[in-house]
Amino acid sequence: MNIKKGDNVIVLAGKDKGKSGKVLRAIPKEDMVLVEGVNLKKVHEKSRKGAGKGQIVEKGYPIHVSNVKLAK
């Protein structure tokens, strides 16, 4: 079965094991999926346009498709 954008999945392995979420993006060439609320990392963003301040933002990263399964 193929996992595609919009599917609800459960994470089977890794630090977010047991969490579930909706697939926001599928990357079939790399066998990766981006799942909502899973594999979040804090990223330091540089300031834009001189006057603005930099900030720390939580960003989602894709996980391998073998580490998720479709939720029923």
C-alpha positions in Angstrom: 0.0 0.0 0.0 1.2 3.5 -0.8 1.1 6.3 1.7 0.0 9.6 0.3 -0.8 13.1 1.3 -3.8 13.4 3.6 -3.5 9.8 5.0 -3.5 9.3 8.8 -0.5 7.3 10.0 1.0 6.0 13.2 4.8 6.2 13.8 6.3 2.8 14.5 9.9 3.7 15.3 12.1 6.5 16.6 11.6 9.2 19.3 8.0 9.8 18.3 7.0 6.1 18.4 3.3 5.7 19.0 2.3 9.2 17.8 -0.2 9.6 15.0 -0.8 12.4 12.5 -1.7 13.4 9.1 0.7 13.2 6.2 1.4 16.7 5.0 3.8 15.8 2.2 5.0 12.6 0.5 8.4 12.4 -1.1 8.3 9.1 -3.1 11.7 9.5 -4.7 13.4 9.4 -1.3 10.8 7.2 0.4 10.1 9.9 3.0 6.9 11.4 4.5 6.3 14.6 6.4 3.9 13.9 9.3 2.1 16.7 11.2 3.5 17.1 14.8 6.2 14.4 14.3 10.0 14.7 14.2 10.0 18.4 15.1 13.4 20.2 15.6 14.2 23.6 16.8 15.9 25.7 14.1 17.5 29.1 14.5 16.4 31.5 11.8 18.5 34.5 10.9 16.9 37.9 10.9 15.5 39.3 7.7 15.8 42.9 6.6 18.4 44.3 9.0 16.0 45.6 11.6 14.2 42.3 12.4 15.4 39.9 15.1 16.3 36.3 14.6 14.2 33.6 16.2 14.0 29.9 17.1 11.3 28.0 15.2 10.1 24.4 15.5 10.2 22.8 12.1 9.0 19.4 11.0 11.4 17.0 9.1 10.5 14.0 7.0 10.8 10.4 8.3 11.3 7.2 6.3 8.1 5.6 5.1 9.1 2.3 6.6 8.7 3.8 10.1 5.0 4.6 9.6 1.8 2.6 9.0 -1.7 3.6 7.9 -4.1 4.2 10.8 -7.6 2.8 10.5 
